[in-house]
Amino acid sequence: MADVRKLSKKSGGMKAWQMMVYDVFSIWLTYGLAIAALTFSNAAGFDHRTAIIILPAITLFKLLIYVSFKLYRLVLDNAGFDEIFRIAIAVSTANLIIVLVTISIRNFNFIPEMYFLFTTVFEVFVMVVPRILKRLINYFSPKKIYMSGKRTLLIGAGAGGKLVLDEIRNNPVLMHYPIAFVDDDEKKIGNIMSGFPILGPINEVPYIIDNFNIEEVIICIANITDERFQEIITKVAERPVKIKRLPKFKDLQKNDPKKLQEVKVEDLLSRDVVKLDSEEIKEFIKGKRVLVTGAGGSIGSELVRQIVKYSPEQVLLFDIYENGVYDLQSELRHKMTRGSIEKVEFNIQIGSVYNPERVEEIFKSFHPNLVFHAAAYKHVPLMEESPKEAIRTNVIGTYNVCKMADKYEVEKVVLVSSDKAVRPTNVMGATKRFAEMIIQCINKKSKTNYSAVRFGNVLGSNGSVVPLFTKQIENGGPVTVTHKDIIRYFMTIPEAVGLILQSGAYAKGGEIFILDMGEPVKIYDLAEKMIMLAGMRPHYDIKIEITGLRPGEKLYEELLVDKENGNIKTDNEKIYIEKMIDQDDIECEVLAIAENFEKLVNGEVKELLREYVKSYSIKN
């Protein structure tokens, strides 16, 4: 008994000893009724005095059986068929043993065997009622519990749907008011599950949302393919409702109250799954000392997160902004302590890549084998107003890193570049193109292998359109779009970083790798989808305002991969290599711009930059 109290202090709101007391009452009530019935019916050979005398022994025996079946360890907040079945088996087992014992003892007539059928059924009933009382109250008074919640539609009338419904019923914090299930199975449509109708098919979801005034939709199909998931959320997103999903069963943590996940805008953009050669990347990184510049930024921090999974010897996080790397440090330590990632030695150094003395100090003390150079200014309109800073970090900073990599015999340097380096119309793009020219120039003279990876916009990165739209929606709008026809190519941060690592593994020296970004996204459509994902109506609840193109901004972003114009295909279908062009030695140009740019005003800085980056066209 003490073990029961120690291991299970509570059982569905009652302490274990309280539940035992109740079960004693159940046993006595059940057998008392049987004894009374036999006594008043004058059953032949029945001695009620003997039955009453041995009842305490029967009670103790049955409690021992119930303890052995762990009935007092059951968590009864979500009690269902499994718990009821366990109770029924325990009671039946105890009664069967009692019957066998009474039969085996000569002239022992406790209770006639046929009465045990009655006692078993009745005892199970009496024991089950308090254990499922909370569920019964929830079932018979749904209005009281759900009336303040959002009207919710559950897609998937299977195991996942039942799991989500149980979570809603037993976790009032979720604030959902279930209305119905939706499923494609014709055998289920029109039936009722757990008290709620099953509607369908799923293609009819937009009309079901309208007819039942649905405010939120939960996709409850755990083991769903990415393609089918895309199809469903595309259908649901035709209406202004919030969308959540149940994670895949393998990702569900036991007793985790936060089972439901928000569907993000990334999920609305149909994308093929990026396939990586993990073994090749691991061979590239394992046991290496890795330096990541700009480690606190969107790309830099994700580089670190993915690099530590491939067992490097050590990782150095280098950044001028201490808050970003501090947050990343805390995140990594937490994950390592929890055991979700292997322990990897890493440290943080604060400094700027445009400070040559500080950069050399880092290389001299750390001696990296691999360098991922992600430190850069990337915000197009801001760099139009501060071109000197763009040159200082994106050009001179890249030169400093590349020179020190050569001096300290680094194996590989991978530059994180941008699609805006293609025929640039802004300072940011021009400086990134200059950085590409630097790595190709130094690669010709160095034993170090230098390469660059060029890609477009990443969803959710600092300063990108998605966080901007999210804040604008939270503030009640308007959502600002620079032009109704503007398009951009998007990739998620993990996708982009995975392909950067894969490109680094492929690199032989001098390549500019370009990533296939998929189909372009119309920013105006993206704004409408994000508003609808927030459960509001575009143009009614949240306005969309056209503000005009910003300085240096293109209406149509350059297509990175031109498969018919000399791009070289790699083993990865998402990675190509730009047609190789022999790069002249430009070290003199770098030194010249470094010597002169500080003395100039903004317009003159742009003109100076155009002297060295011939493809740069200044847009006023």
C-alpha positions as CSV (number, residue, x, y, z in Angstrom):
1,M,0.0,0.0,0.0
2,A,2.9,2.4,0.9
3,D,4.4,1.8,-2.6
4,V,1.1,2.8,-4.2
5,R,1.0,6.0,-2.3
6,K,4.6,6.7,-3.1
7,L,4.4,6.0,-6.8
8,S,0.9,7.5,-7.4
9,K,-0.1,10.2,-5.0
10,K,-3.1,11.2,-7.2
11,S,-5.4,9.2,-9.5
12,G,-7.6,11.5,-11.6
13,G,-8.0,14.0,-8.8
14,M,-8.3,11.5,-5.9
15,K,-5.4,10.2,-3.9
16,A,-4.6,6.5,-4.2
17,W,-5.7,5.7,-0.7
18,Q,-9.0,7.5,-1.2
19,M,-9.6,5.5,-4.4
20,M,-8.9,2.3,-2.4
21,V,-11.4,3.3,0.3
22,Y,-14.0,3.9,-2.5
23,D,-13.1,0.5,-4.0
24,V,-13.7,-1.1,-0.6
25,F,-17.1,0.5,-0.6
26,S,-17.7,-0.9,-4.1
27,I,-16.8,-4.4,-3.0
28,W,-19.0,-4.3,0.1
29,L,-21.9,-2.7,-1.8
30,T,-21.7,-5.3,-4.6
31,Y,-21.4,-8.4,-2.3
32,G,-23.8,-6.9,0.2
33,L,-26.5,-6.8,-2.5
34,A,-25.7,-10.3,-3.5
35,I,-25.8,-11.6,0.1
36,A,-29.1,-9.7,0.7
37,A,-30.6,-11.1,-2.5
38,L,-29.6,-14.7,-1.6
39,T,-30.8,-14.3,2.0
40,F,-34.3,-12.9,1.1
41,S,-34.7,-15.6,-1.6
42,N,-33.9,-18.3,0.9
43,A,-31.3,-19.8,-1.4
44,A,-30.7,-23.5,-0.6
45,G,-27.5,-24.1,1.4
46,F,-26.6,-20.5,1.6
47,D,-25.2,-19.3,4.9
48,H,-25.2,-15.5,5.0
49,R,-23.3,-15.5,8.4
50,T,-20.3,-17.3,6.8
51,A,-20.4,-15.0,3.8
52,I,-20.3,-11.9,6.0
53,I,-17.5,-13.3,8.1
54,I,-15.2,-14.0,5.2
55,L,-16.1,-10.7,3.3
56,P,-13.2,-8.8,4.9
57,A,-10.7,-11.5,3.6
58,I,-12.3,-11.3,0.2
59,T,-12.0,-7.5,0.2
60,L,-8.3,-7.6,1.2
61,F,-7.6,-10.2,-1.5
62,K,-9.3,-8.2,-4.2
63,L,-7.4,-5.0,-3.2
64,L,-4.1,-6.9,-3.6
65,I,-5.3,-8.0,-7.1
66,Y,-6.1,-4.4,-8.0
67,V,-2.7,-3.2,-6.8
68,S,-1.0,-5.9,-8.9
69,F,-3.0,-4.6,-11.9
70,K,-1.7,-1.1,-11.1
71,L,-5.2,0.4,-10.9
72,Y,-4.0,3.0,-8.4
73,R,-1.3,4.3,-10.8
74,L,-3.7,5.2,-13.6
75,V,-3.8,8.8,-14.6
76,L,-7.6,9.4,-15.0
77,D,-7.8,12.9,-16.4
78,N,-8.1,11.3,-19.9
79,A,-9.6,8.0,-18.8
80,G,-11.1,6.1,-21.7
81,F,-11.6,2.5,-23.0
82,D,-8.1,1.3,-22.0
83,E,-8.6,2.2,-18.3
84,I,-12.1,0.7,-18.3
85,F,-10.8,-2.5,-19.9
86,R,-8.0,-2.8,-17.3
87,I,-10.5,-2.4,-14.4
88,A,-12.8,-5.0,-16.0
89,I,-10.0,-7.5,-16.4
90,A,-8.8,-6.9,-12.8
91,V,-12.3,-7.5,-11.3
92,S,-12.9,-10.5,-13.5
93,T,-9.6,-12.1,-12.6
94,A,-10.2,-11.6,-8.8
95,N,-13.7,-13.1,-9.1
96,L,-12.6,-16.0,-11.2
97,I,-10.0,-16.9,-8.6
98,I,-12.6,-16.7,-5.9
99,V,-14.9,-19.0,-7.8
100,L,-12.1,-21.5,-8.5
101,V,-11.2,-21.5,-4.8
102,T,-14.9,-22.0,-3.6
103,I,-15.3,-24.9,-6.1
104,S,-12.1,-26.6,-5.0
105,I,-13.1,-26.6,-1.2
106,R,-15.6,-29.3,-0.3
107,N,-18.8,-28.2,1.3
108,F,-17.8,-24.6,1.1
109,N,-20.7,-22.5,-0.2
110,F,-19.8,-18.8,-0.2
111,I,-21.9,-17.4,-3.0
112,P,-23.4,-19.5,-5.8
113,E,-21.2,-19.2,-9.0
114,M,-24.0,-17.8,-11.1
115,Y,-24.1,-14.7,-8.8
116,F,-20.5,-13.8,-9.7
117,L,-21.7,-12.7,-13.1
118,F,-23.8,-10.1,-11.4
119,T,-21.2,-9.1,-8.9
120,T,-18.5,-8.7,-11.7
121,V,-20.6,-6.5,-13.9
122,F,-22.0,-4.4,-11.1
123,E,-18.6,-4.0,-9.4
124,V,-17.0,-2.9,-12.6
125,F,-19.7,-0.3,-13.2
126,V,-19.5,1.1,-9.6
127,M,-15.6,1.3,-9.8
128,V,-15.5,2.9,-13.2
129,V,-18.0,5.8,-12.6
130,P,-15.8,8.0,-10.4
131,R,-12.8,7.3,-12.6
132,I,-14.5,8.6,-15.7
133,L,-16.7,11.3,-14.0
134,K,-14.6,14.2,-15.4
135,R,-15.0,12.8,-18.9
136,L,-18.7,12.3,-18.4
137,I,-19.2,15.9,-17.2
138,N,-17.2,17.2,-20.2
139,Y,-19.3,15.0,-22.6
140,F,-22.7,16.0,-21.3
141,S,-22.0,19.7,-20.8
142,P,-19.9,20.7,-23.8
143,K,-21.4,24.2,-24.0
144,K,-20.2,25.2,-20.6
145,I,-16.6,24.1,-21.4
146,Y,-16.3,25.2,-25.1
147,M,-18.6,28.2,-25.4
148,S,-15.7,30.7,-24.8
149,G,-13.4,29.0,-27.3
150,K,-12.8,29.4,-31.0
151,R,-15.2,27.5,-33.3
152,T,-12.8,24.8,-34.5
153,L,-12.9,22.2,-37.3
154,L,-10.8,19.1,-37.0
155,I,-9.5,17.6,-40.3
156,G,-8.9,13.9,-39.9
157,A,-11.4,11.6,-38.1
158,G,-8.8,9.0,-37.1
159,A,-6.3,8.4,-34.3
160,G,-4.9,11.9,-34.6
161,G,-8.3,13.5,-34.5
162,K,-9.2,11.6,-31.4
163,L,-5.9,12.7,-29.8
164,V,-6.5,16.3,-30.6
165,L,-10.1,16.2,-29.3
166,D,-9.0,14.7,-26.0
167,E,-6.4,17.4,-25.7
168,I,-9.0,20.1,-26.3
169,R,-11.4,18.5,-23.8
170,N,-8.8,18.2,-21.1
171,N,-6.8,21.3,-21.7
172,P,-9.0,24.4,-21.3
173,V,-6.0,26.7,-21.9
174,L,-6.3,25.8,-25.6
175,M,-9.7,27.6,-25.9
176,H,-11.2,25.6,-28.7
177,Y,-14.9,24.9,-29.4
178,P,-14.9,21.7,-31.6
179,I,-17.7,21.8,-34.2
180,A,-17.0,18.8,-36.4
181,F,-14.5,16.5,-38.0
182,V,-13.8,16.4,-41.8
183,D,-12.5,13.4,-43.6
184,D,-12.1,11.9,-47.1
185,D,-13.2,8.4,-46.1
186,E,-16.7,7.8,-47.4
187,K,-17.3,5.2,-44.8
188,K,-16.8,7.8,-42.1
189,I,-18.6,10.7,-43.6
190,G,-22.1,11.2,-42.1
191,N,-21.2,9.2,-38.9
192,I,-20.4,10.6,-35.5
193,M,-17.1,10.2,-33.6
194,S,-16.9,11.1,-29.9
195,G,-20.1,13.0,-30.1
196,F,-19.2,15.2,-33.2
197,P,-20.3,14.7,-36.8
198,I,-17.9,13.7,-39.5
199,L,-18.3,15.9,-42.6
200,G,-16.5,15.7,-45.9
201,P,-14.7,15.3,-48.2
202,I,-11.8,17.6,-47.4
203,N,-12.0,19.5,-50.7
204,E,-15.3,20.9,-49.3
205,V,-13.5,22.5,-46.3
206,P,-13.9,26.2,-47.6
207,Y,-17.7,25.7,-47.8
208,I,-17.8,23.9,-44.4
209,I,-15.9,26.8,-42.9
210,D,-18.5,29.2,-44.3
211,N,-21.5,27.2,-43.2
212,F,-20.4,26.6,-39.6
213,N,-18.7,30.0,-39.0
214,I,-15.3,28.3,-38.3
215,E,-12.6,30.4,-36.8
216,E,-9.8,27.9,-36.6
217,V,-8.8,24.6,-38.4
218,I,-6.6,21.9,-36.9
219,I,-5.1,19.4,-39.3
220,C,-5.1,16.2,-37.2
221,I,-3.5,13.8,-39.6
222,A,-0.1,13.0,-38.0
223,N,1.5,10.7,-40.6
224,I,0.7,12.9,-43.7
225,T,2.9,13.3,-46.7
226,D,4.3,16.8,-47.4
227,E,2.4,16.9,-50.7
228,R,-1.0,16.1,-49.2
229,F,-0.3,18.5,-46.3
230,Q,0.3,21.3,-48.9
231,E,-2.9,20.4,-50.7
232,I,-5.0,20.6,-47.5
233,I,-3.5,23.9,-46.2
234,T,-3.9,25.4,-49.7
235,K,-7.6,24.6,-49.5
236,V,-8.0,25.8,-45.9
237,A,-6.2,29.0,-46.7
238,E,-8.9,30.0,-49.1
239,R,-10.7,31.3,-46.0
240,P,-9.5,33.7,-43.3
241,V,-9.0,31.2,-40.5
242,K,-6.1,30.3,-38.2
243,I,-4.5,26.9,-39.0
244,K,-2.8,24.5,-36.6
245,R,-1.5,21.0,-37.1
246,L,-0.7,17.9,-35.1
247,P,3.0,17.1,-35.5
248,K,4.1,13.7,-36.9
249,F,3.7,11.0,-34.2
250,K,7.5,10.5,-34.1
251,D,7.8,14.2,-33.1
252,L,5.2,14.1,-30.3
253,Q,6.6,14.1,-26.8
254,K,4.8,12.1,-24.2
255,N,2.8,14.2,-21.8
256,D,3.7,17.3,-23.8
257,P,0.8,19.8,-23.5
258,K,1.9,21.7,-26.5
259,K,1.1,19.1,-29.1
260,L,-0.4,21.5,-31.6
261,Q,1.8,23.6,-33.9
262,E,1.0,26.8,-35.7
263,V,1.0,26.5,-39.5
264,K,3.5,29.1,-40.7
265,V,3.7,31.0,-44.0
266,E,6.5,28.7,-45.0
267,D,4.0,25.8,-45.1
268,L,1.9,27.7,-47.6
269,L,4.7,28.0,-50.2
270,S,4.8,24.7,-52.0
271,R,8.4,23.6,-52.2
272,D,10.1,20.3,-53.0
273,V,12.0,18.7,-50.1
274,V,15.7,19.6,-50.3
275,K,17.7,16.4,-50.4
276,L,21.2,16.6,-48.9
277,D,24.1,14.1,-48.9
278,S,24.5,14.0,-45.1
279,E,27.4,11.6,-45.2
280,E,29.4,13.9,-47.6
281,I,28.7,16.9,-45.4
282,K,29.7,15.0,-42.3
283,E,33.0,14.0,-43.9
284,F,33.5,17.6,-44.8
285,I,33.0,18.9,-41.3
286,K,33.7,16.1,-38.8
287,G,36.8,16.7,-36.6
288,K,37.4,20.2,-38.2
289,R,37.8,23.5,-36.5
290,V,35.2,25.7,-38.0
291,L,35.0,29.5,-37.9
292,V,31.6,31.2,-38.7
293,T,31.7,35.0,-39.1
294,G,28.4,36.8,-38.6
295,A,27.4,33.9,-36.3
296,G,24.7,35.8,-34.6
297,G,22.7,36.6,-37.8
298,S,19.9,34.6,-39.4
299,I,22.2,32.6,-41.8
300,G,25.2,32.5,-39.5
301,S,23.3,31.2,-36.5
302,E,21.6,28.5,-38.6
303,L,25.0,27.6,-40.0
304,V,26.2,27.0,-36.4
305,R,23.1,25.0,-35.5
306,Q,23.6,22.6,-38.5
307,I,27.4,22.4,-38.2
308,V,27.4,21.2,-34.6
309,K,25.3,18.2,-35.8
310,Y,28.2,17.0,-37.9
311,S,30.7,16.5,-35.0
312,P,33.2,19.3,-35.6
313,E,36.2,19.4,-33.3
314,Q,35.4,23.0,-32.3
315,V,33.3,25.9,-33.5
316,L,34.2,29.6,-33.1
317,L,31.3,32.1,-33.3
318,F,32.6,35.5,-34.5
319,D,30.3,38.6,-34.6
320,I,30.3,42.3,-33.9
321,Y,26.8,42.2,-32.3
322,E,27.0,40.5,-29.0
323,N,23.3,39.9,-28.3
324,G,22.8,37.6,-31.3
325,V,25.6,35.3,-30.4
326,Y,24.7,35.4,-26.7
327,D,21.2,34.1,-27.5
328,L,22.7,31.4,-29.8
329,Q,25.2,30.4,-27.0
330,S,22.3,30.0,-24.5
331,E,20.3,28.0,-27.0
332,L,23.2,25.6,-27.8
333,R,24.0,25.1,-24.1
334,H,20.4,24.3,-23.4
335,K,20.2,21.7,-26.2
336,M,23.5,20.1,-25.2
337,T,22.4,19.9,-21.5
338,R,19.1,18.4,-22.5
339,G,20.8,15.9,-24.9
340,S,19.0,16.9,-28.0
341,I,22.4,17.6,-29.7
342,E,25.8,16.2,-29.0
343,K,28.2,18.2,-26.9
344,V,30.5,20.2,-29.1
345,E,33.2,22.6,-27.9
346,F,32.4,26.1,-29.0
347,N,33.4,29.7,-28.0
348,I,32.4,33.2,-28.9
349,Q,34.6,36.1,-29.9
350,I,33.3,39.6,-30.5
351,G,34.8,41.8,-33.2
352,S,34.5,43.1,-36.8
353,V,35.7,41.6,-40.0
354,Y,36.8,45.0,-41.2
355,N,39.3,45.2,-38.4
356,P,42.4,43.4,-39.9
357,E,44.2,43.2,-36.6
358,R,41.3,41.6,-34.9
359,V,40.7,39.2,-37.8
360,E,44.3,38.1,-37.7
361,E,44.2,37.6,-33.9
362,I,41.2,35.3,-34.4
363,F,42.9,33.2,-37.1
364,K,46.2,33.1,-35.2
365,S,44.7,31.8,-32.0
366,F,42.0,29.5,-33.4
367,H,43.7,28.1,-36.6
368,P,40.4,27.1,-38.3
369,N,40.2,24.4,-41.0
370,L,37.0,25.7,-42.4
371,V,35.6,29.3,-42.6
372,F,32.0,30.2,-43.4
373,H,31.9,33.9,-44.1
374,A,28.4,35.1,-43.4
375,A,29.2,38.6,-41.9
376,A,27.7,41.2,-44.1
377,Y,25.3,44.1,-44.3
378,K,22.4,42.9,-46.4
379,H,19.5,45.4,-46.1
380,V,19.1,47.0,-49.5
381,P,17.5,50.4,-48.7
382,L,19.7,51.0,-45.6
383,M,22.9,50.4,-47.5
384,E,21.7,52.9,-50.2
385,E,21.9,55.5,-47.4
386,S,25.2,54.1,-45.9
387,P,27.3,52.8,-48.8
388,K,30.6,53.3,-46.9
389,E,29.5,50.8,-44.3
390,A,28.5,48.3,-47.0
391,I,32.0,48.7,-48.5
392,R,33.7,48.5,-45.1
393,T,32.1,45.2,-44.1
394,N,31.1,43.5,-47.4
395,V,34.2,44.3,-49.4
396,I,37.1,45.1,-47.0
397,G,35.8,42.6,-44.4
398,T,35.7,39.8,-47.0
399,Y,39.3,40.7,-48.2
400,N,40.6,40.6,-44.6
401,V,39.0,37.2,-44.0
402,C,40.3,35.8,-47.3
403,K,43.9,37.1,-46.7
404,M,44.1,35.6,-43.2
405,A,42.7,32.3,-44.5
406,D,45.5,32.2,-47.0
407,K,48.1,33.2,-44.4
408,Y,47.0,30.6,-41.9
409,E,46.5,27.9,-44.5
410,V,42.7,27.3,-44.0
411,E,41.4,24.3,-46.1
412,K,38.2,26.0,-47.4
413,V,36.5,29.4,-47.2
414,V,32.8,29.6,-48.2
415,L,31.3,33.0,-48.8
416,V,27.6,33.5,-48.3
417,S,26.6,35.7,-51.2
418,S,23.3,36.9,-52.7
419,D,21.2,36.9,-55.8
420,K,21.4,40.7,-55.7
421,A,25.0,40.3,-56.9
422,V,23.7,39.5,-60.3
423,R,23.6,42.7,-62.4
424,P,23.3,44.7,-59.2
425,T,21.2,47.8,-59.1
426,N,22.0,48.6,-55.4
427,V,25.0,49.1,-53.2
428,M,24.4,45.9,-51.3
429,G,24.3,43.8,-54.4
430,A,27.4,45.5,-55.9
431,T,29.4,45.0,-52.7
432,K,28.4,41.3,-52.6
433,R,29.5,41.0,-56.3
434,F,32.8,42.6,-55.3
435,A,33.2,40.1,-52.5
436,E,32.7,37.2,-55.1
437,M,35.4,38.7,-57.3
438,I,37.8,38.8,-54.2
439,I,37.4,35.2,-53.4
440,Q,37.9,34.2,-57.1
441,C,40.9,36.4,-57.3
442,I,42.6,35.1,-54.2
443,N,41.7,31.5,-55.0
444,K,44.0,31.6,-58.0
445,K,47.0,32.5,-55.8
446,S,46.3,30.5,-52.7
447,K,46.4,26.9,-51.6
448,T,43.2,27.6,-49.7
449,N,40.0,26.6,-51.5
450,Y,37.6,29.6,-51.9
451,S,34.0,29.4,-53.1
452,A,30.8,31.4,-52.9
453,V,27.2,30.4,-52.6
454,R,24.6,32.7,-54.1
455,F,20.9,32.5,-53.2
456,G,17.8,34.7,-52.9
457,N,15.6,35.7,-50.0
458,V,15.2,33.5,-47.0
459,L,11.9,33.3,-45.2
460,G,12.0,34.7,-41.6
461,S,15.5,36.2,-41.7
462,N,16.1,39.4,-39.9
463,G,14.9,42.4,-41.9
464,S,13.0,40.2,-44.4
465,V,9.4,40.7,-45.5
466,V,7.8,37.9,-43.4
467,P,8.7,39.3,-40.0
468,L,7.8,42.8,-41.2
469,F,4.3,41.6,-42.4
470,T,3.8,39.7,-39.1
471,K,4.4,42.8,-37.0
472,Q,2.2,44.9,-39.3
473,I,-0.6,42.4,-38.9
474,E,-0.2,42.2,-35.1
475,N,-0.4,46.0,-35.0
476,G,-3.7,46.0,-37.0
477,G,-2.2,47.0,-40.4
478,P,-1.8,48.2,-42.9
479,V,0.5,45.7,-44.5
480,T,2.9,47.6,-46.9
481,V,3.9,46.2,-50.3
482,T,6.2,48.3,-52.5
483,H,4.6,47.2,-55.8
484,K,1.5,45.1,-56.6
485,D,3.5,43.0,-59.2
486,I,6.8,42.7,-57.3
487,I,8.1,39.1,-57.1
488,R,10.8,37.4,-55.1
489,Y,12.4,33.9,-54.8
490,F,12.2,32.4,-51.4
491,M,13.9,29.6,-49.5
492,T,13.7,28.7,-45.8
493,I,16.7,29.4,-43.7
494,P,17.4,25.7,-42.9
495,E,17.1,24.9,-46.6
496,A,19.5,27.6,-47.7
497,V,22.1,26.7,-45.0
498,G,21.9,23.0,-45.8
499,L,22.7,23.8,-49.4
500,I,25.5,26.1,-48.3
501,L,27.1,23.2,-46.4
502,Q,26.6,20.9,-49.4
503,S,28.2,23.4,-51.7
504,G,31.1,23.7,-49.3
505,A,31.6,19.9,-49.5
506,Y,31.5,20.1,-53.3
507,A,33.9,23.0,-53.7
508,K,37.2,22.5,-55.5
509,G,38.1,26.2,-55.6
510,G,36.8,29.3,-57.4
511,E,33.2,28.3,-57.9
512,I,30.2,30.4,-57.4
513,F,27.5,28.0,-56.5
514,I,23.9,29.1,-57.3
515,L,20.9,27.6,-55.6
516,D,17.7,26.8,-57.5
517,M,15.1,28.8,-55.5
518,G,12.0,27.2,-57.1
519,E,9.1,29.3,-58.4
520,P,8.9,33.0,-57.6
521,V,6.4,34.3,-55.1
522,K,4.3,37.4,-55.7
523,I,4.7,39.5,-52.6
524,Y,1.1,40.9,-52.8
525,D,-0.2,37.3,-52.7
526,L,2.1,36.5,-49.8
527,A,0.7,39.4,-47.8
528,E,-2.9,38.2,-48.4
529,K,-2.1,34.7,-47.3
530,M,-0.4,35.9,-44.2
531,I,-3.4,38.0,-43.2
532,M,-5.7,35.0,-43.8
533,L,-3.4,32.8,-41.7
534,A,-3.9,35.3,-38.9
535,G,-7.6,34.6,-39.1
536,M,-8.5,38.0,-40.7
537,R,-9.7,39.1,-44.1
538,P,-7.4,41.0,-46.5
539,H,-8.6,44.5,-47.5
540,Y,-11.4,44.4,-44.8
541,D,-9.8,43.6,-41.5
542,I,-6.3,44.4,-42.6
543,K,-5.6,46.8,-45.4
544,I,-2.7,46.3,-47.9
545,E,-1.0,49.5,-48.9
546,I,1.2,50.0,-52.0
547,T,4.1,52.3,-51.1
548,G,6.3,52.3,-54.3
549,L,9.6,50.7,-55.0
550,R,12.5,51.7,-52.6
551,P,15.9,53.0,-53.8
552,G,17.8,50.2,-55.5
553,E,14.9,47.8,-55.4
554,K,14.1,45.6,-58.5
555,L,10.6,44.8,-59.5
556,Y,11.6,41.3,-60.7
557,E,14.5,39.5,-59.0
558,E,17.1,37.9,-61.2
559,L,16.7,34.2,-62.1
560,L,19.7,32.6,-60.5
561,V,19.7,29.3,-62.4
562,D,19.7,29.5,-66.1
563,K,20.0,25.9,-67.2
564,E,20.4,26.9,-70.8
565,N,23.2,29.4,-70.4
566,G,26.2,27.4,-69.2
567,N,25.3,26.7,-65.6
568,I,27.0,23.5,-64.5
569,K,24.8,20.9,-62.7
570,T,26.1,19.2,-59.6
571,D,25.0,16.0,-58.0
572,N,22.4,17.9,-56.0
573,E,19.4,19.0,-58.2
574,K,19.2,22.3,-56.3
575,I,22.8,23.3,-56.7
576,Y,24.4,24.6,-59.9
577,I,27.8,26.3,-60.6
578,E,27.9,29.5,-62.5
579,K,29.8,29.4,-65.8
580,M,33.4,29.9,-64.7
581,I,34.9,33.3,-65.8
582,D,38.6,33.9,-65.4
583,Q,38.9,36.6,-62.7
584,D,41.7,39.2,-63.0
585,D,43.8,40.1,-60.0
586,I,41.9,42.8,-58.2
587,E,44.0,43.2,-55.0
588,C,45.2,46.6,-56.2
589,E,41.5,47.7,-56.7
590,V,40.6,46.5,-53.2
591,L,43.5,48.5,-51.7
592,A,42.6,51.5,-53.8
593,I,38.9,51.6,-52.8
594,A,40.0,51.0,-49.1
595,E,42.2,54.1,-49.4
596,N,39.7,56.4,-51.0
597,F,36.1,55.6,-50.0
598,E,36.2,57.2,-46.6
599,K,36.8,60.7,-48.1
600,L,33.8,60.6,-50.4
601,V,30.1,61.4,-50.1
602,N,27.4,58.8,-50.8
603,G,27.0,59.5,-54.5
604,E,30.8,59.5,-55.0
605,V,31.1,56.2,-53.1
606,K,28.6,54.6,-55.5
607,E,30.5,55.9,-58.6
608,L,33.7,54.6,-57.2
609,L,32.1,51.2,-56.6
610,R,30.8,51.2,-60.2
611,E,34.4,51.6,-61.5
612,Y,35.3,48.2,-60.1
613,V,32.0,46.3,-60.5
614,K,31.2,46.9,-64.1
615,S,27.8,45.2,-64.0
616,Y,26.6,47.6,-61.3
617,S,24.0,50.1,-62.6
618,I,23.1,53.0,-60.2
619,K,19.3,53.5,-59.9
620,N,18.4,57.0,-58.7
